[in-house]
């Protein structure tokens, strides 16, 4: 039976003790721990099975955009158990509150953990995915002693507040089908120029996907080995050997599934990562083996060609989209729909490099059009400009209900019931089912009482109000 660790949760404030007793089961994730000062916000925590108050432990604070603390902490669990980390994950939908509120809640959680458990103050790390990665990055401004950031599919940095005399480690992880992968590489270059220790990992995934536990395990080992290099963590040879073997096993899994170029990239990173631990020559030999594998050269060529084409397409898309928005050229809406159809077909290609590229370009177009949409809706632009960008958004992202709402609203206000009804039906064809929202669209007071409006809703949702 696992031993229980009783602890009293308190903030780092004189005589301020919160009357909450929490029993943490070592080696398991404990969720639902209240955060003092917040309105019901909670976090989850994981302590290794060997945890003891008699030694100081590194800690990783994790931020998931949807607050899935328990599942996220479990992704980090294998790495935390083997490498000796405490994990604390915020149970909060990051979009549900303002940035200031999220930051304040996060700081309160950190105070609870560092004030209650035996934490190594020089080994405090932050990790997050998407918006969570931005929160994790922003928290570096609150903690000068932090040792590193693990940013997945996004990050944030303000060069004015980065102190070259207080370097920390930046580890980026990019999904192969997320357009943000290039942004992750730009963050890496930023830190490289400042001589901060850096690493980057890739995984098969899309926007808002977490990588597998195996990828996270290898990334966290970057923190572990960097701490050993800096002398703030003992050089446990058995652990270092295990970390090295774990990465080799991952590379072998890539090779066996014929992902030769990815296997080579991982070995290339490992060469530098393990150079100080006596594995450099062995890694080089394995790199030579992969390069000699039939199929490696073709995969490398396909990857380089796809990236080159993608860069060109990104520049062209940005120029053409900006031009069409400025001229409100409705005739070109069909061309954009054709582009999206082409990318969708390319996602079914037999060439992985083209599939990944198609998903990234789709995400990039979604980003560009959403940015234009938001800017125009915030401006004093006329109704034609607002309708154009809304129609363009539905051509690029058929699943975005906000654009359909705007067209329905604007067309109704302009007396164009036919267009409003057309886009109402198009919205419902996407599977949209928020019944109440359909009857609260701005500017549709008269339209929503019409027989036609209710008939369309009845057709798809099997009920209507009027």
C-alpha positions, 0 to 999 in steps of 0.5 A: 500500500502506498504511504499517504503524505498529509499536508496543510495548504498555505500561502507564503503570507505570515500566519495565513493558514488555509484550513484545508487538509489534503491527503496526497497519494505518492505516485498518483495524481491528486486533483481538486486541490483548492487555490486560496484567494480564488473563487473555487479554482483548483489544481492537480498535483503529482509527487513521485513515489519516492517523495520525501520532505528530507530532500529538495525536489524540482517542480514543473507547473503545467498549463493546459488551455482547457484546464485538463489538469488530471490528464495533462499531469498523467502525460508527465507522470512517467517522466516525473516518476523516473526523473524525480519531479513534482507536477502541479497542473492548473484546473482552469479553462484559460479562456474563461478568465482575463489574463491578469486573473489567470496569472494571479491564480497561477501565482497563488498555485505556485505559492501553495506548492512551494510553500507546502512541499519540499521544493528545490528553488533553483529547479522550478520549471513551467510547461504549457500547450498553446495558450497554456504555453503563453501563460507558462512563458509569461510567468518567467517574468514573475520568477527570476529563479525559474530554470526553464520553459517547456513550450508546446505549439506556442510561446511568448517572449518580451525581449525587454524583460529577458536578462542575458545574465539570468539564462534559463532553458527553453525547450520547444515542442512543435506538432508536425501539422501545426503552422505554429511549428515555424514560430516555435523555431523562431523562438528557439533562434531568439534564445540561441542568439542569447546563448540560452540552452535550448532544445526542440522536439517534433511530434505527429500532431495538429494544433491543440494536440499534446504530444505523447508521454514518450515525447514529453519524457525525452523533453523533460530529460533536457531539463534533467541533463541541463541541471546536471551540467550546471551542477545543481543536480547530482550526475546519476550515471544510471539515470543518465543511461536510462534517459539515453536509452529511452531516447534511443528506443524512441528513435528506433520506433521511428525507424521501424515505422519508416520515419527515417528523416524524423529518426535522423533529426532526433539523433542529430539533437541527441548528439549535442544533448549527450555529448558531455556524457560520453555518447557522442560517437555512438550517436554519430554511428547511428546517424550514419546507419540511418542515412544509409537506410533506403528511403532516407534520402527520398524523405529528406528531399520530400521534406525540403521540397514541401517546406520550400513550397510552403514558404512560397504559398504562405507569402502568396496567400498573405499578399492575395488575401490582403489585396482581396480584403482591401478591394472586397473582391467577391469574385475571388471567394470561389478561388479561396474555396478552391484552395481549401478544397485542394489542401483538403485533398492533399491531406489524403496524400501518400507522402507524409511531408505533403500531408503535414504541409497541407494541414499547416497551410490550412491552419495558416490561412485560418489564422490570416483570415481570422486576424483580418476578420477580428480587425475589421469587426473592431474597426469602423468599416462599412457593411460591405467590408464586414460582409465580405470578410465574413463570407471569406471566413466561411470559405476558409473555415466552414466550421466557424459559427462566428462568421455565419452569425455576422452574415446573418446579422448584417444581411438581416439588418440590411433587409436581405432576408434571402442571404440571411436564411441561406447562411443560416442553413449553411451554418446548420449543415456544419452540425451547429446545434446551439438552439438558444444562440440561433434565436439571439443573433444581433439584428434578427428580431423580425427574421427569427419570427418568420416562418422561413427562419423557423422552418430551417431550424426545425429541419435540422434541429427537429424543433423551433420556437415560433 
